[in-house]
Amino acid sequence: KAGTPSPWAVFDAWGAGEGIIDPLSDDEEAMLSPEMVRIPIDDEDDGANLPNESDILAVYDKLLKRKSSVHFGYPYNLMYNHEELYEFMKYSINNLGDPFITSNYGVHSRQFEC
């Protein structure tokens, strides 16, 4: 039945199983519009009329919680916890290219790919 809590989100470590999350308000929806999330590209456009990044990310998190709470479709696993990998988020790890050919970019995780 569409609109019911996802059976795969019941024990999600990130809170998606807390029941059905309320939809975004009109103001929150507007905050995720292409006009609001655009990146100012010149000096004349300082982005003063745009919401700050933290507010946009908070609304995006709420949107993802909402969509996960009523997920209807392919049964992917929502029960995961990546806390052990948080330490590596500070690095710009790049794994582009063939994992079997040595890269000239030294910050990678190819040793875990093959």
Wavefront OBJ file of the C-alpha trace (Angstrom):
o trace
v 0.000 0.000 0.000
v 1.605 3.278 -1.106
v 2.246 5.819 1.632
v 2.860 3.283 4.375
v 6.176 2.937 6.207
v 8.786 1.028 4.279
v 9.216 -2.525 5.596
v 12.929 -2.191 4.878
v 13.256 1.005 6.927
v 11.957 -0.419 10.206
v 15.397 -0.844 11.788
v 17.347 1.769 9.870
v 20.254 3.106 11.941
v 19.692 6.635 10.597
v 16.107 7.041 11.722
v 14.156 6.268 8.549
v 12.170 3.690 10.517
v 10.686 6.257 12.912
v 7.387 6.135 11.048
v 6.139 8.219 8.188
v 7.891 11.586 8.096
v 5.716 14.583 7.241
v 6.108 15.977 3.712
v 8.137 19.126 3.180
v 6.340 22.432 3.547
v 5.981 24.690 0.515
v 8.808 26.864 1.869
v 11.062 23.823 2.291
v 10.220 22.579 -1.213
v 11.088 26.018 -2.573
v 14.440 25.913 -0.772
v 15.426 22.877 -2.883
v 14.396 24.462 -6.191
v 17.083 24.928 -8.862
v 16.935 28.690 -8.350
v 17.745 28.365 -4.644
v 20.488 25.737 -4.812
v 22.384 27.375 -7.664
v 25.941 28.499 -7.104
v 26.573 32.236 -7.667
v 29.019 32.507 -10.585
v 30.052 36.144 -10.738
v 30.959 39.034 -8.449
v 27.694 40.869 -9.069
v 25.685 37.874 -7.879
v 26.724 37.464 -4.264
v 23.950 34.988 -3.442
v 22.472 37.309 -0.810
v 18.945 36.203 -1.724
v 19.789 32.510 -1.438
v 19.336 30.379 1.699
v 22.529 29.354 3.454
v 24.026 25.950 2.733
v 23.290 24.541 6.201
v 19.574 25.272 5.818
v 19.516 23.705 2.348
v 21.270 20.569 3.616
v 18.899 20.302 6.594
v 15.880 20.427 4.259
v 17.533 17.904 1.930
v 18.087 15.566 4.893
v 14.404 15.900 5.792
v 13.444 15.122 2.184
v 15.583 11.972 2.172
v 14.128 10.861 5.526
v 10.629 11.392 4.143
v 11.316 9.453 0.954
v 13.004 6.639 2.905
v 10.095 6.426 5.346
v 7.608 5.685 2.562
v 9.952 3.913 0.173
v 8.014 1.822 -2.294
v 10.039 -0.042 -4.863
v 13.268 -1.945 -5.143
v 14.104 -3.374 -1.691
v 17.563 -1.976 -1.099
v 19.144 -2.278 2.316
v 18.548 0.721 4.586
v 20.276 -0.957 7.520
v 23.851 0.285 7.309
v 26.207 2.296 9.386
v 29.304 3.906 7.862
v 30.708 5.434 11.060
v 34.010 3.595 10.582
v 34.511 5.487 7.310
v 33.838 9.002 8.657
v 37.553 9.579 9.215
v 38.165 9.231 5.472
v 35.629 11.891 4.456
v 38.279 14.591 4.965
v 40.289 13.313 1.994
v 39.593 13.921 -1.692
v 39.852 10.283 -2.719
v 39.749 9.839 -6.479
v 39.292 6.420 -8.062
v 38.806 7.421 -11.691
v 40.280 5.192 -14.339
v 41.232 1.558 -14.580
v 41.888 0.022 -11.146
v 44.509 -2.298 -12.687
v 46.672 0.533 -14.062
v 48.812 2.664 -11.758
v 47.585 6.232 -11.483
v 49.658 9.372 -11.094
v 47.131 10.563 -8.489
v 48.276 9.101 -5.193
v 45.185 9.719 -3.039
v 43.021 6.741 -3.943
v 41.600 3.517 -2.529
v 42.324 1.190 -5.436
v 43.852 -1.394 -3.131
v 40.293 -2.058 -1.919
v 38.700 -2.235 -5.377
v 40.269 -5.381 -6.834
l 1 2 3 4 5 6 7 8 9 10 11 12 13 14 15 16 17 18 19 20 21 22 23 24 25 26 27 28 29 30 31 32 33 34 35 36 37 38 39 40 41 42 43 44 45 46 47 48 49 50 51 52 53 54 55 56 57 58 59 60 61 62 63 64 65 66 67 68 69 70 71 72 73 74 75 76 77 78 79 80 81 82 83 84 85 86 87 88 89 90 91 92 93 94 95 96 97 98 99 100 101 102 103 104 105 106 107 108 109 110 111 112 113 114
